[in-house]
Amino acid sequence: MLSRTAGNLYWVGRYIERADFLSRLIEATLRLASLPQSHGGATNAWESALAAAWMTKAYKDRGLVVDEAGVIAFLTIDPANPSSIRRCVEAARANARAVRTALTLEAWEAINGAWLEMQKFGTRLVDREALATLLETVKAAMQSFDGAAHRTMLRGDAYWFIRLGSAIERADNTARVLDVKYHLLLPRGETVGGSLDYFQWTTILRTVSALTAYRWVYRESVKPWLVADLLILNSQIPRSLASCYGDVLRYLDLLANAAGGRRGPAHRLASAEHARLRGLRIDTIFTNGLHEFLGKFIAGNNRLGEAIAEQYLF
């Protein structure tokens, strides 16, 4: 496969995953914002959404006020924001169109359909109902693409590069939203395990579609160290860091085997991180500092993305 084609497919996976994450992040932030401002809602919730999406600087550089309407528009339909949902869907479609013959009809129609639906909203959301419709449309379209790819695509390079991009992006999103919760969402003076803390951690679980999984695994009230354990070390949940790196390593191995068994820097980085995650305990992570752990993980995930690009996409 040409590196250009591999790059297009890899970024289809990343942009699809990012659009889905932003949709869920906005839904979760709307729940947080329903709290009084003194309890971590309102402005604080939208600041945390920008931080989780890694867009705080881009937003403030434009001199915009941090409020619900402004942040929602910026994250959803702003054509000037290269990471808005609108632009992610457009970028996914552009990359998919460039490699149209590598996709099945069903997979292409899911992406193209999402793009067509996005055009109906223009560059302005008129009310909450329009926002809810947009978010549901995006989530349904992204799930439709995932299902179409899983059910119809040949298990080969094209499929593996899409899934590799999705896994890298998913790991980044989970780590960032965990880090933001730990440092930004808990107001000064609120005790860990209090009612507000419970509501916020529950919202984080909803953001990564893990609330039901948490209840099945732990069968007790939501506690921050158990949430962290689920989203970092539990390989049974698809959005955990351990699960994402299991996927990354599996798809890198499949790509290497298809190319004669040759492995490179990306494999070594992914293998080392996967082994590290499998050997960790959550109490060790908290003892050494959750923020420090997540910061190192995010930096390492970025290095892995760069290594993948150098090894396969250039």
VMD Tcl script that draws the C-alpha trace (Angstrom):
set ca {
  {0.00 0.00 0.00}
  {1.26 3.49 -0.85}
  {2.15 5.63 2.17}
  {-0.22 8.33 0.94}
  {-3.12 5.88 0.92}
  {-2.15 4.57 4.35}
  {-2.08 8.14 5.66}
  {-5.55 8.89 4.33}
  {-7.01 5.78 5.94}
  {-5.20 6.37 9.25}
  {-6.62 9.90 9.45}
  {-10.10 8.72 8.54}
  {-9.94 6.64 11.71}
  {-8.60 9.52 13.80}
  {-11.10 12.12 12.58}
  {-14.07 9.77 12.96}
  {-13.04 9.01 16.54}
  {-12.46 12.69 17.34}
  {-15.87 13.76 16.02}
  {-17.58 11.08 18.10}
  {-15.62 12.08 21.23}
  {-16.48 15.77 20.84}
  {-20.16 14.91 20.52}
  {-20.06 12.94 23.76}
  {-17.96 15.59 25.48}
  {-20.51 18.29 24.69}
  {-23.39 16.15 25.95}
  {-21.53 15.49 29.20}
  {-20.64 19.16 29.62}
  {-24.27 20.16 29.22}
  {-25.02 17.96 32.23}
  {-22.21 19.53 34.25}
  {-23.27 23.03 33.26}
  {-26.71 22.38 34.71}
  {-25.13 22.59 38.17}
  {-24.95 26.00 39.88}
  {-21.68 27.81 39.13}
  {-20.65 27.49 42.77}
  {-20.81 23.71 42.35}
  {-18.62 23.43 39.30}
  {-21.21 24.11 36.62}
  {-21.65 26.96 34.12}
  {-18.39 28.58 33.02}
  {-16.15 26.09 34.80}
  {-17.76 23.20 32.93}
  {-17.18 24.82 29.52}
  {-13.60 25.69 30.42}
  {-13.05 22.02 31.22}
  {-14.60 21.01 27.89}
  {-12.13 23.21 26.02}
  {-9.27 21.77 28.05}
  {-10.37 18.17 27.44}
  {-10.57 18.90 23.71}
  {-7.13 20.57 23.90}
  {-8.56 23.79 22.44}
  {-8.28 26.31 25.29}
  {-5.49 28.31 23.68}
  {-7.07 28.32 20.22}
  {-10.35 29.55 21.71}
  {-8.85 32.29 23.86}
  {-6.49 33.43 21.10}
  {-9.59 34.48 19.19}
  {-10.72 36.64 22.11}
  {-13.93 34.70 22.64}
  {-15.83 34.68 25.93}
  {-16.00 31.28 27.64}
  {-19.72 30.60 27.83}
  {-22.09 27.88 26.71}
  {-23.10 29.35 23.36}
  {-19.58 30.31 22.36}
  {-17.90 27.04 23.29}
  {-20.64 24.91 21.74}
  {-20.41 26.78 18.45}
  {-16.61 26.56 18.51}
  {-16.59 22.80 19.15}
  {-19.42 21.86 16.80}
  {-19.91 23.91 13.63}
  {-17.20 26.59 13.57}
  {-15.60 26.34 10.09}
  {-12.57 28.30 11.33}
  {-11.79 25.74 14.04}
  {-9.82 22.89 12.40}
  {-10.84 20.49 15.18}
  {-14.57 21.27 15.36}
  {-16.99 18.43 14.69}
  {-17.85 20.00 11.35}
  {-14.22 20.14 10.25}
  {-13.50 16.62 11.57}
  {-16.35 15.20 9.50}
  {-15.19 17.19 6.47}
  {-11.61 15.99 6.92}
  {-12.74 12.37 7.35}
  {-14.77 12.61 4.15}
  {-11.91 14.26 2.22}
  {-9.49 11.54 3.28}
  {-12.04 8.82 2.52}
  {-12.79 10.31 -0.88}
  {-9.08 10.27 -1.74}
  {-9.02 6.51 -1.16}
  {-12.58 5.73 -2.21}
  {-11.65 2.40 -3.80}
  {-10.10 1.17 -0.51}
  {-13.48 1.46 1.24}
  {-16.64 -0.54 0.79}
  {-19.77 1.18 -0.46}
  {-21.34 0.98 3.01}
  {-18.35 2.54 4.76}
  {-18.15 5.38 2.22}
  {-21.89 6.10 2.41}
  {-21.69 6.39 6.21}
  {-19.00 9.08 6.01}
  {-20.53 10.87 3.05}
  {-23.96 10.77 4.69}
  {-22.56 12.35 7.84}
  {-21.01 15.13 5.78}
  {-24.27 15.79 3.93}
  {-26.16 15.97 7.22}
  {-23.62 18.45 8.63}
  {-24.25 20.80 5.72}
  {-27.89 21.17 6.80}
  {-26.87 22.93 10.02}
  {-24.89 25.66 8.27}
  {-22.63 27.67 10.58}
  {-25.15 28.50 13.29}
  {-27.15 26.42 15.77}
  {-30.46 28.12 16.38}
  {-31.38 26.39 19.66}
  {-30.82 23.43 22.00}
  {-33.03 21.22 19.85}
  {-30.81 21.81 16.82}
  {-27.75 21.01 18.94}
  {-29.29 17.77 20.21}
  {-30.16 16.76 16.64}
  {-26.63 17.50 15.45}
  {-25.00 15.49 18.24}
  {-27.28 12.50 17.71}
  {-26.69 12.68 13.96}
  {-22.93 12.68 14.38}
  {-22.89 9.83 16.91}
  {-25.20 7.70 14.76}
  {-23.11 8.35 11.65}
  {-19.84 7.50 13.39}
  {-21.32 4.27 14.76}
  {-22.68 3.49 11.30}
  {-19.19 3.85 9.84}
  {-17.67 1.65 12.54}
  {-20.30 -1.00 11.94}
  {-19.95 -0.84 8.17}
  {-16.17 -1.12 8.36}
  {-16.36 -4.02 10.79}
  {-18.99 -5.95 8.84}
  {-17.97 -5.28 5.24}
  {-14.27 -4.44 4.89}
  {-11.61 -6.96 3.99}
  {-9.26 -7.65 6.90}
  {-6.21 -6.12 5.31}
  {-4.06 -2.98 5.28}
  {-6.95 -0.57 4.67}
  {-8.97 -1.84 7.62}
  {-5.96 -2.04 9.91}
  {-4.83 1.54 9.24}
  {-8.33 2.88 9.98}
  {-8.45 0.95 13.26}
  {-4.92 1.98 14.16}
  {-5.85 5.65 13.79}
  {-8.99 5.15 15.87}
  {-7.06 3.45 18.69}
  {-4.40 6.19 18.88}
  {-7.05 8.93 18.95}
  {-9.21 7.10 21.48}
  {-6.30 6.66 23.89}
  {-5.48 10.36 23.64}
  {-9.08 11.38 24.28}
  {-9.49 9.13 27.33}
  {-6.23 10.33 28.89}
  {-7.06 14.01 28.37}
  {-10.57 13.83 29.77}
  {-9.29 11.98 32.85}
  {-6.55 14.54 33.39}
  {-8.93 17.47 33.05}
  {-11.37 15.98 35.55}
  {-8.66 15.43 38.10}
  {-7.40 19.02 38.02}
  {-10.19 21.27 36.80}
  {-13.57 19.87 37.72}
  {-13.22 19.46 41.48}
  {-13.71 22.90 43.08}
  {-11.54 23.94 45.98}
  {-13.02 22.79 49.28}
  {-15.04 19.89 47.83}
  {-14.05 16.52 49.29}
  {-13.21 13.56 47.09}
  {-16.16 11.20 47.25}
  {-18.69 13.96 47.99}
  {-21.96 14.36 46.13}
  {-20.50 16.82 43.64}
  {-17.51 14.58 43.01}
  {-19.87 11.66 42.40}
  {-21.85 13.63 39.82}
  {-18.73 14.81 38.01}
  {-17.09 11.39 37.82}
  {-20.37 9.92 36.59}
  {-20.39 12.55 33.87}
  {-16.85 11.61 32.86}
  {-17.91 7.98 32.57}
  {-20.78 9.06 30.32}
  {-18.32 11.00 28.16}
  {-16.44 7.81 27.33}
  {-19.55 5.60 27.30}
  {-18.38 3.67 30.36}
  {-21.01 4.22 33.06}
  {-22.78 0.90 32.51}
  {-19.44 -0.89 32.29}
  {-18.39 0.63 35.62}
  {-21.53 -0.67 37.32}
  {-21.03 -4.14 35.91}
  {-17.36 -4.34 36.90}
  {-17.37 -2.77 40.38}
  {-21.00 -2.99 41.54}
  {-20.59 -0.09 43.98}
  {-20.82 3.69 44.09}
  {-18.62 5.73 41.79}
  {-15.19 6.33 43.29}
  {-12.37 8.23 41.55}
  {-9.71 5.54 41.96}
  {-12.05 2.89 40.54}
  {-12.96 5.16 37.60}
  {-9.25 5.64 36.96}
  {-8.66 1.89 37.25}
  {-11.42 1.21 34.72}
  {-10.29 3.81 32.19}
  {-6.56 3.16 32.51}
  {-5.92 -0.49 33.30}
  {-9.06 -2.52 32.54}
  {-8.54 -4.07 29.10}
  {-12.18 -5.21 28.94}
  {-13.46 -1.72 28.19}
  {-12.69 -0.49 24.65}
  {-11.83 3.08 25.65}
  {-9.35 2.24 28.41}
  {-5.69 3.03 27.82}
  {-4.75 -0.64 28.21}
  {-7.37 -1.73 25.67}
  {-6.40 0.99 23.18}
  {-2.74 -0.05 23.33}
  {-3.68 -3.69 22.98}
  {-5.45 -2.67 19.75}
  {-2.55 -0.49 18.61}
  {-0.07 -3.32 19.11}
  {-2.33 -5.86 17.40}
  {-2.81 -3.73 14.28}
  {0.87 -2.83 14.09}
  {1.72 -6.55 14.29}
  {-0.77 -7.34 11.53}
  {0.70 -4.62 9.32}
  {4.22 -5.87 10.02}
  {3.33 -9.48 9.30}
  {1.75 -8.48 6.00}
  {4.99 -6.71 5.08}
  {7.20 -9.71 5.74}
  {7.51 -9.42 9.51}
  {9.58 -6.23 9.60}
  {9.05 -4.15 12.72}
  {10.25 -0.66 13.52}
  {10.27 2.11 16.15}
  {6.46 2.31 16.32}
  {6.26 -1.34 17.35}
  {8.89 -0.91 20.04}
  {7.14 2.12 21.52}
  {3.70 0.48 21.45}
  {5.01 -2.78 22.90}
  {6.85 -1.01 25.73}
  {3.81 1.06 26.71}
  {1.46 -1.90 26.50}
  {3.74 -3.94 28.76}
  {4.02 -1.03 31.20}
  {0.24 -0.67 31.43}
  {-0.21 -4.39 32.00}
  {2.26 -4.30 34.88}
  {0.81 -1.28 36.70}
  {-1.55 -1.12 39.66}
  {-3.89 1.82 40.23}
  {-2.58 2.46 43.75}
  {0.93 2.83 42.32}
  {-0.34 5.35 39.77}
  {-2.07 7.42 42.45}
  {0.94 7.24 44.76}
  {3.24 8.59 42.05}
  {0.65 11.12 40.83}
  {-2.22 10.59 38.41}
  {-1.59 13.89 36.64}
  {2.08 13.05 36.14}
  {1.20 9.60 34.82}
  {-1.35 10.96 32.35}
  {0.98 13.73 31.20}
  {3.69 11.19 30.40}
  {1.17 8.93 28.69}
  {-0.14 11.73 26.45}
  {3.40 12.73 25.49}
  {4.27 9.09 24.77}
  {1.11 8.64 22.71}
  {2.10 11.67 20.63}
  {5.57 10.19 20.09}
  {3.97 6.94 18.97}
  {1.78 8.84 16.50}
  {4.89 10.51 15.10}
  {6.68 7.15 14.87}
  {3.73 5.63 12.99}
  {3.77 8.56 10.59}
  {7.51 8.21 9.93}
  {7.33 4.45 9.56}
  {4.23 4.16 7.38}
  {2.71 7.44 6.26}
  {5.54 9.43 4.65}
}
mol new
graphics top color blue
foreach p $ca { graphics top sphere $p radius 0.5 }
foreach p [lrange $ca 0 end-1] q [lrange $ca 1 end] { graphics top cylinder $p $q radius 0.2 }
display resetview
